[in-house]
Amino acid sequence: MNKLRILITATFTLSILLSIEGCAKKGCTYSNATNYDATAKEDDGSCVFSNTGNNADLTGQWLVKDTAEFYPINPGYTITISKNPSDTNKLIIFNLADVGQNVNATLTGTIFSIPSQTYPTSAASNTYIGSGVVVNQNTIRLLYNLNSYQFSGTATKK
């Protein structure tokens, strides 16, 4: 009876240890983040990026794939990012949310913000607000609102 109890206890303990070992370690998986964790297998959204960077790497065309409450899978659209000629820390993003309007953004290191701004359309108006982070010279993460809809996604340089 004792041998059976020991065998059951050992089997139970081994199964717990194997299930813990099999779990993917969560952490920051972006190597350019200040808190990068090389042992993490799954990104948990905790990455912190230093404020060293400039908007020179952001100019050009980007392929955006994002999701929204009403449009869960976007096949992708192109935005164009350019510098504001009067202030190199200011960016102009054309076609955010695939609606063909210019949106202003401010770059501070690798973080950019999209302050609240409203533009008229033929039907009503569009209000944008949001932010983004430069993951590397070819990838940007976006989180923004267009009117009452929230979008999140990734842009890759074309």
DODO-647887 format. One line per 5 residues: their letters; for each residue x, y, z of N, C-alpha, C. Coordinates in Angstrom, 2 decimals. Atoms other than C-alpha are relative to their C-alpha. Layout:
% DODO-647887
a	X Y Z X Y Z X Y Z | ... $
//
This chain:
% DODO-647887
mnklr	0.82 -1.18 0.00 0.00 0.00 0.00 0.87 1.25 0.00 | -0.89 -1.15 -0.04 2.85 2.38 0.85 0.69 0.21 -1.34 | -0.64 -0.13 1.30 4.53 1.63 -2.48 -0.95 0.65 -1.00 | 0.99 -0.59 0.89 1.32 2.52 -4.32 -0.16 1.49 0.29 | 0.12 -1.40 -0.40 0.98 5.78 -2.35 1.23 0.79 -0.47 $
ilita	-1.23 -0.67 0.44 4.62 6.67 -3.10 0.00 0.16 -1.51 | 0.06 -0.06 1.46 4.14 5.86 -6.79 -0.99 1.06 -0.47 | 1.00 -1.01 0.37 0.98 8.00 -7.00 0.52 1.39 0.31 | -0.55 -1.30 -0.38 2.66 10.89 -5.15 1.11 0.42 -0.96 | -1.10 -0.30 0.92 5.75 10.68 -7.36 -0.52 0.36 -1.38 $
tftls	0.60 -0.28 1.31 3.63 10.58 -10.53 -0.67 1.36 0.00 | 0.67 -1.29 -0.12 1.56 13.55 -9.38 1.02 1.13 0.04 | -1.05 -1.03 -0.10 4.66 15.57 -8.44 0.70 0.19 -1.33 | -0.67 -0.07 1.30 6.35 14.76 -11.75 -0.89 0.70 -1.02 | 0.90 -0.64 0.97 3.27 15.81 -13.75 -0.11 1.50 0.27 $
illsi	0.03 -1.44 -0.33 3.13 19.15 -11.90 1.29 0.66 -0.47 | -1.29 -0.57 0.42 6.84 19.76 -12.51 0.09 0.12 -1.52 | -0.04 -0.05 1.46 6.49 18.93 -16.21 -0.93 1.07 -0.54 | 0.92 -1.03 0.48 3.48 21.22 -16.62 0.55 1.39 0.27 | -0.62 -1.29 -0.28 5.34 24.10 -14.95 1.13 0.25 -0.97 $
egcak	-1.13 -0.13 0.94 8.40 23.48 -17.13 -0.49 0.29 -1.41 | 0.52 -0.17 1.34 6.22 23.41 -20.26 -0.64 1.36 -0.24 | 0.62 -1.31 0.17 4.70 26.85 -19.63 1.00 0.97 -0.61 | -0.86 -0.99 0.63 6.08 29.61 -21.82 0.25 1.14 0.98 | -0.35 -1.10 -0.88 7.95 32.18 -19.78 -0.37 1.31 -0.69 $
kgcty	0.41 -1.28 0.55 6.46 35.62 -20.30 0.98 1.07 0.42 | -0.89 -1.13 -0.27 8.46 38.82 -20.47 0.15 0.84 -1.25 | -0.23 -0.85 1.16 9.82 41.39 -22.90 0.86 -0.74 -1.00 | -0.71 0.76 1.03 10.87 39.71 -26.15 0.64 0.87 -1.07 | -0.60 -0.90 0.98 12.09 42.81 -28.04 1.43 0.33 0.41 $
snatn	-1.41 -0.11 -0.38 15.89 42.84 -28.05 0.48 1.44 0.15 | -0.44 -1.38 -0.15 16.13 46.63 -28.33 -0.65 0.71 1.18 | 0.61 -0.59 -1.20 14.08 47.22 -25.16 1.00 -0.01 1.15 | -0.93 -0.08 -1.14 15.85 48.23 -21.96 -0.21 -1.16 0.97 | 0.28 1.13 -0.91 14.20 45.33 -20.09 -0.16 -1.32 -0.77 $
ydata	0.05 1.24 0.80 14.70 42.63 -22.76 0.35 -1.21 0.85 | -0.24 1.24 -0.72 14.52 39.11 -21.34 0.25 -1.11 -1.01 | -0.37 1.02 0.99 16.38 36.58 -23.50 -0.64 -1.35 0.29 | 0.61 1.29 -0.34 14.71 33.71 -21.64 -1.51 0.00 -0.21 | 1.45 -0.08 0.21 11.16 34.95 -22.31 -0.36 -0.61 -1.35 $
keddg	0.49 0.65 1.22 9.25 32.93 -24.90 -1.26 0.68 -0.52 | 1.25 -0.65 0.38 6.06 35.03 -24.96 0.03 1.44 0.50 | -0.02 -1.41 -0.38 5.83 38.84 -24.99 -1.22 0.31 0.87 | 1.10 -0.33 -0.90 3.75 40.18 -22.10 -0.37 1.48 -0.03 | 0.34 -1.41 0.13 3.61 43.83 -23.21 0.72 0.91 0.97 $
scvfs	-0.69 -0.79 -1.02 6.02 45.03 -20.52 1.24 0.73 -0.51 | -1.22 -0.59 0.53 8.78 46.26 -22.85 0.08 1.50 0.25 | -0.28 -1.42 -0.20 10.35 49.62 -22.07 1.10 0.37 -0.97 | -0.96 -0.42 1.01 12.20 51.50 -24.78 0.63 1.31 0.44 | -0.70 -1.21 -0.40 14.83 54.15 -24.18 -0.38 1.15 -0.92 $
ntgnn	0.30 -1.18 0.79 14.37 57.67 -25.45 1.20 0.40 -0.85 | -1.08 -0.31 0.92 17.18 57.46 -27.97 -0.43 -0.41 -1.37 | 0.44 0.28 1.35 16.15 57.68 -31.54 -0.35 1.30 -0.69 | 0.44 -1.19 0.70 15.08 60.11 -34.20 -0.96 -0.41 -1.09 | 1.03 0.34 0.97 12.41 60.34 -36.83 0.54 -0.24 -1.40 $
adltg	-0.56 0.26 1.32 14.81 59.89 -39.75 -0.34 -1.41 -0.46 | 0.29 1.38 0.36 14.17 56.13 -39.64 -1.48 -0.23 -0.29 | 1.43 0.20 0.16 10.40 56.63 -39.72 -0.53 0.50 -1.33 | 0.52 -0.55 1.24 10.08 58.53 -42.97 -0.10 -1.10 -1.06 | 0.21 0.97 1.07 8.72 56.55 -45.88 -1.34 -0.67 0.11 $
qwlvk	1.26 0.74 0.02 5.96 54.08 -46.55 0.06 -1.21 0.93 | 0.13 1.09 -0.97 4.76 51.53 -44.00 -1.27 -0.78 -0.31 | 1.17 0.87 0.14 2.40 48.57 -44.31 -0.58 -0.22 1.39 | 0.66 0.11 -1.30 -0.09 48.65 -41.43 -0.98 -1.17 -0.02 | 1.00 1.04 -0.23 -1.99 45.62 -40.19 -0.51 0.24 1.41 $
dtaef	0.56 -0.29 -1.31 -4.32 46.53 -37.37 -1.38 -0.61 0.15 | 1.32 0.52 -0.30 -7.51 45.45 -35.71 -0.81 1.11 0.67 | 0.91 -0.94 -0.65 -10.52 47.41 -34.52 -1.25 -0.77 0.40 | 1.21 0.65 -0.51 -13.77 46.62 -32.77 -0.91 -0.45 -1.13 | 0.93 0.30 1.08 -15.72 46.67 -36.02 0.65 -0.69 -1.18 $
ypinp	-0.72 0.55 1.14 -13.03 45.33 -38.35 1.14 -0.86 0.54 | -0.98 0.78 -0.76 -11.20 42.48 -36.61 1.25 -0.41 -0.76 | -1.18 0.41 0.75 -8.83 41.50 -39.43 0.15 0.92 -1.21 | -0.26 -0.91 1.12 -7.45 44.22 -41.68 1.10 -0.61 -0.85 | -1.02 0.62 0.85 -5.57 42.83 -44.68 1.23 0.87 -0.21 $
gytit	-1.15 -0.88 0.09 -3.27 45.83 -44.58 -0.25 1.20 -0.89 | 0.06 -1.22 0.79 -2.98 49.36 -45.91 1.30 0.75 0.20 | -1.27 -0.73 -0.04 -0.16 51.82 -46.52 -0.19 1.38 0.62 | -0.10 -1.37 -0.49 0.66 54.92 -44.49 1.34 0.55 -0.48 | -1.25 -0.67 0.34 3.32 57.46 -45.40 0.34 0.95 1.13 $
isknp	-0.46 -0.87 -1.07 5.33 59.16 -42.66 1.06 0.94 -0.56 | -0.99 -1.00 0.41 7.19 62.37 -43.36 0.29 0.94 1.17 | -0.36 -0.98 -1.02 8.95 65.00 -41.26 -0.75 1.30 -0.27 | 0.53 -1.34 0.12 7.32 68.31 -40.60 1.20 0.90 -0.31 | -1.18 -0.78 0.38 9.69 70.72 -42.40 0.40 1.07 1.02 $
sdtnk	-0.32 -1.05 -0.96 9.46 73.30 -39.60 0.49 -0.54 1.35 | -0.40 0.58 -1.28 10.20 70.88 -36.70 0.26 -1.49 -0.21 | -0.34 1.40 0.30 12.06 67.56 -37.14 -0.52 -0.99 1.04 | 0.62 0.89 -0.98 10.45 66.15 -33.96 -1.48 -0.20 -0.28 | 1.40 0.13 0.38 7.05 66.52 -35.60 -0.09 -0.85 -1.25 $
liifn	0.23 0.89 1.14 5.77 63.89 -38.01 -1.36 0.26 -0.59 | 1.28 -0.02 0.68 3.00 63.86 -40.55 -0.27 -1.42 -0.48 | 0.38 1.36 0.38 1.26 60.50 -40.96 -1.19 0.10 -0.95 | 1.08 -0.04 0.99 -0.81 60.23 -44.13 -0.67 -1.36 -0.09 | 0.84 1.17 0.23 -3.63 57.68 -44.39 -0.13 -0.93 1.22 $
ladvg	0.22 0.82 -1.18 -3.78 56.45 -40.77 -1.46 -0.46 0.02 | 1.33 0.63 0.00 -6.81 54.13 -40.44 -0.56 -0.12 -1.42 | 0.39 0.19 1.40 -6.90 54.01 -44.25 -1.11 0.94 -0.43 | 1.06 -0.96 0.35 -9.02 57.16 -44.52 0.52 1.19 -0.81 | -0.51 -1.02 0.91 -6.70 59.40 -46.60 0.15 1.39 0.58 $
qnvna	-0.22 -1.31 -0.62 -6.07 62.21 -44.11 1.39 0.07 0.62 | -1.26 -0.22 -0.71 -2.89 63.72 -42.65 -0.28 0.11 1.49 | 0.10 -0.07 -1.45 -2.42 63.25 -38.90 1.37 0.43 0.52 | -1.26 -0.47 -0.57 0.22 65.08 -36.87 0.39 -0.85 1.20 | -0.53 0.76 -1.13 2.44 63.26 -34.38 1.30 0.67 0.48 $
tltgt	-1.24 -0.52 -0.58 5.32 64.20 -32.07 0.87 -1.16 0.43 | -0.93 1.07 -0.33 8.39 61.99 -31.72 0.92 0.44 1.13 | -0.94 -0.21 -1.10 10.34 61.80 -28.45 0.77 -1.30 0.18 | -0.77 1.24 -0.03 13.09 59.22 -28.77 -0.67 -1.04 -0.87 | 0.65 1.07 0.77 11.38 56.01 -29.81 -1.50 -0.06 0.24 $
ifsip	1.43 -0.08 -0.30 7.92 57.01 -28.58 -0.59 1.16 -0.80 | 0.67 -1.13 0.62 5.54 59.06 -30.65 -1.44 0.08 0.47 | 1.38 -0.22 -0.45 2.24 60.59 -29.64 -0.78 0.67 -1.10 | 0.94 -0.60 0.95 -0.74 61.52 -31.76 -0.99 0.78 0.86 | 0.92 -0.78 -0.83 -2.44 64.41 -29.95 -1.39 0.04 -0.63 $
sqtyp	1.37 -0.07 0.50 -6.20 64.79 -30.26 -0.09 1.07 -1.08 | 0.17 -0.92 1.12 -7.01 66.39 -33.60 -1.20 -0.44 -0.82 | 1.23 0.26 0.74 -10.17 66.66 -35.66 0.10 0.61 -1.38 | -0.02 -0.44 1.39 -10.47 66.93 -39.43 -1.38 -0.21 -0.60 | 1.33 0.15 0.62 -13.67 67.56 -41.39 0.04 -0.98 -1.16 $
tsaas	0.20 0.84 1.18 -14.96 65.09 -43.94 -1.29 0.46 -0.66 | 1.24 -0.39 0.67 -17.83 65.36 -46.39 -1.23 -0.39 0.81 | 1.14 0.48 -0.78 -20.10 63.44 -44.00 -0.04 0.58 1.41 | -0.04 -0.48 -1.39 -18.96 64.61 -40.53 1.43 0.48 0.27 | -1.41 -0.30 -0.26 -15.47 64.78 -39.03 0.64 -1.21 0.65 $
ntyig	-0.75 1.09 -0.61 -12.75 62.41 -37.87 0.89 0.57 1.08 | -0.86 -0.39 -1.11 -11.02 62.75 -34.51 0.97 -1.13 0.28 | -1.07 0.96 -0.25 -7.69 60.98 -33.95 0.68 0.32 1.33 | -0.86 -0.13 -1.17 -5.68 60.40 -30.77 0.68 -1.35 0.18 | -0.66 1.29 -0.20 -3.07 57.76 -29.95 1.47 0.12 0.26 $
sgvvv	-1.43 0.04 -0.25 0.52 56.73 -29.63 0.60 -1.18 -0.76 | -0.72 1.10 0.64 3.14 54.41 -31.00 1.38 -0.12 0.59 | -1.36 0.22 -0.44 6.52 52.96 -30.26 0.78 -0.60 -1.16 | -0.89 0.53 1.01 9.42 52.32 -32.59 0.65 -1.24 0.59 | -0.57 1.25 -0.49 10.29 48.67 -32.02 1.41 -0.15 -0.55 $
nqnti	-1.31 -0.03 0.65 13.17 48.79 -34.51 -0.16 0.82 -1.27 | 0.08 -0.88 1.16 13.98 50.60 -37.74 -1.01 -0.47 -1.04 | 0.97 0.53 0.97 11.49 48.39 -39.62 -1.37 -0.32 0.58 | 1.26 0.38 -0.64 8.64 47.96 -37.10 -0.46 1.08 0.97 | 0.64 -0.94 -0.92 6.25 50.29 -35.30 -1.23 -0.69 0.57 $
rllyn	1.25 0.43 -0.62 3.53 49.36 -32.82 -0.90 1.23 0.14 | 0.95 -1.11 -0.03 0.40 51.54 -32.97 -1.17 -0.31 0.92 | 1.23 0.08 -0.77 -2.48 52.18 -30.60 -0.65 1.37 -0.13 | 0.63 -1.30 0.23 -4.92 54.91 -31.61 -1.51 -0.15 -0.09 | 1.44 -0.06 0.15 -8.54 55.94 -31.69 -0.33 0.87 -1.21 $
lnsyq	0.62 -0.79 1.05 -10.45 57.17 -34.71 -1.46 0.10 0.39 | 1.33 -0.22 -0.56 -13.64 58.71 -33.39 -0.16 -0.90 1.22 | 0.19 0.82 -1.20 -14.98 56.13 -30.92 0.56 -1.41 -0.15 | -0.54 1.34 0.24 -13.14 53.11 -32.40 1.47 -0.07 0.35 | -1.39 0.17 -0.36 -9.89 51.83 -30.97 0.68 -0.99 -0.95 $
fsgta	-0.79 0.83 0.90 -7.24 50.37 -33.28 1.30 -0.35 0.70 | -1.34 0.37 -0.44 -4.08 48.47 -32.43 0.61 -0.86 -1.09 | -0.63 0.79 1.04 -1.55 46.97 -34.74 1.47 0.28 -0.15 | -1.43 -0.10 0.30 1.88 46.84 -36.27 0.18 0.52 -1.41 | -0.36 -0.50 1.32 3.41 48.71 -39.17 1.42 -0.46 -0.31 $
tkk	-1.35 0.39 0.43 6.39 47.38 -41.13 0.40 0.85 -1.20 | -0.47 -0.89 1.05 8.53 49.51 -43.38 0.03 -0.73 -1.33 | 0.04 0.59 1.35 8.08 48.89 -47.10 1.34 0.19 -0.68 $
//
